[in-house]
């Protein structure tokens, strides 16, 4: 269990549906989990993200103010931010579980995973299920991050259980989480046959060096590319 008796992101992921993708137990084993949430208010909203390893060790929490045009765009921005931070602190061969409380976004992410792996572009959002207007550049960033990990899938969780929810809804109250030093956590590698940890991480699993140093109080530059009209 995580701090204060809250479930780990892995527990939430394992107990939640993954739209478009079967979710048998053997598929539950991820190296890292990222939960994101975006909030919209006329007087300003925010973006939140929580990253943990599969044993519940916290890698990062992010809480930043943001002025999205609506809640749908805020959700896409939040996931883009969370995946940017995750990519900077984890090895490229990581298997990732994404947790969001937005049905359309979870389905879009898993549709992209299926399209990229099988070549069937019909899985990608289109028609009435297209990416919300104003989210196009952030969706391109999300797709690029999906392609950069060894494996990724998204689970749709209840908003009341999303640990990123308070970070997104009260960024002023959680600004202190952005001032914590950046760090990387390498979980033990997962045995492909059992899904269990089988020893210490190897040198080949170390994250790439030279990750961009950013002021943690602000989202990565990609967060500011194209606002509501992008």
N, C-alpha and C positions, 0 to 999 in steps of 0.2 A: 504494500500500500504506500501511497505517496504521503507527503507531510499532511498533518492534521486529519488523518484518516480518509483522505480523498483517494479514489481509485487512480491507478496509474493510467497513462494514456494507452498503454498496451491493453489493460483491462477494458477500457471503454471501446477500443478498436475491436477487440475480439468479440464483444457482445453486441456490436452494431452491424447493420446491413451495409453491404458494399454494392451499390447499384450497378447492374449489368454484369457483374462478375461473381461467380460462385465463391463461397466463403468457407470451405471445409477447414478443419483445424490445422491441417498441414500448411495452409497458406497464411496462417496468422503470424508466423515468425518473421519479424522485422528487426533490423538493427536500430532504427530510429523512428520516432513518432513525432509528428508536428500537428498541433491543434491551432486553428486560426479562427478569428472572428472579426467582422467589421461592423461598425455601428454608424448610423446616420441620424443626425439631428440638424434642424435648421440653424441652430447656433453652434454647430460643430460636432463632429463625432470623433471616432478614433479607430485604430487598428491594433489588434492584439495577437500575440503568438506565443505558444509554449512548446518547447522542444525537450524531449526526454529520450533516453536510451530505453531498451526493452525492460530493464530491471527497475525503471522508475527514476534513475539518476537524471537530474535536471541539467540540461545543456544550456538553455537560455530561456529568458522571458523578455518579451518586447511589448511595450505599450507606448504608442505615439498618437498624438492628435492628427486628425485628417478631416478634410472637408469634401467628402464625396457628394455627388449630386443625388444619390439615392442609396438605399440599403444594398441593392444587388451589386452595384459598382463597388461599394465598400467591402463586400465579401470577396470579390475578385482581387481587389488591391491587397487585402489582408493575406490571402493565400500567396500572392506573388511575393510579398514581403517575407512571409514565413519560409518559403522555399529558398529565397535569396540568402537569408541568414543560415539556413540549414546547409546549403551548398558550400558556404564559406567555412563551415566548421566540421564537416564530415568528409570521409573518403568518397571518391567517385563510385566505388563499387557497393555503396550502401543500399540496403533494401529498406524502403521507407513506407510507413503508414501515415496517411493524411486523415485528419479528423476535422470535419466541418459540419455546421448545423444548417446547411443550405442544400436542399434537395437537388436543385438544378446544377449547382457547382460540383457536387459529388458525382453526379451522373456524367457531367461534361469531362471531368478528370478521368474517370474510368473509361469513358468512350474514347478519349484520346489514347489511353494506354492500349486498348484493344485495336484501334486503328493503326497505331505505330507498330504493334507486334504482328498483326495479321494482314496489314495492307488494305483493310476494308474501310474506306473513308466514310461509309454510311454511319459509322459509329460516332463521327464527329458532330458537334452541335450544328444544326441547320434548321431552316424553316421556323416553326414556332418555338423550337428549342434552341434557337441561336443564342450566341453569347450576348448578354445585355449591352445595349448601346452605351458607349462610354467606357467599356471594359476591354476593347479590342487589343490595345497595346499590352495591357496586363495579361490577357489571355495568351498572347504570343510569348510573353516572358514565362508564364506558367508552363506552356508547352515545351519551351527550351529547357526548363529545369527538369521536367518529367523525363526528357530524353537524356539528361545528364546523369541520372541515377541508374543503378543496375536494375532495379525493380521498384515499382510504386503502385499503390492503389489507395483509393479513398473510401472512407466509411462515413456514413451520415449519422451523426449523433444528435441527441436531444440538446437543444440550446440551454436547458437548465443545468446540464452536466458539462457544458463546454468550459474548461478552465480558462480559455482565452476571452470569454465573454466579459468578465469584469475589467480586464485589461483594455478592451476595446471601448467599453462604455464609460470608463472613468480614468482616462489617461493622465489627468492631473493628479489623481490620487496615487497612481502607480509609476510616476516618473522615475522614482528611485531604482526601479528594476533595470533601467537602461544604463545606469552608472556602474553596474557590476562588471568586473573585468571579463573580457572575452576568454573562453576556454573551450577546448575540444575534449570530448570523452569518447574513447574507443571501447565499445563492448567486446566481449569475447566473440570470435567468429562463430557462426551458426553452422552446425554439421548439416549438410544437404540431406542426409538420410533420416536424421532424427529430429531436426529442428532445434536441437539443444546446443548450448554452448559447449565447445570442446577445447578450451584452452585460451591462452593469451593471444591478443592480436599480434599479427606479424608485421614486420617492417613494411611489407608491400601494401598494408592496409592503412598506413599513415596518411593523413590528409596532405594534399599538396601544399608546398610552402609558398610564401609570398602572397597570402590572401590579402585582399585590399583592406587597408585599415580605414575604418569609418568612425565618425563621431557617433557613438551608440544612441545618442538622443534623437537621431534623425534616421529615416528609412534610407536604404541604398538609393543611388541616383535614379535607378529605374523607376522608383516610386513617383518621381516628379515628371516623367516623360508622358506628356499628353494628359491633360486633365479631362474634364467632362466631355469635351468635344473630340477626343482622340478616336 
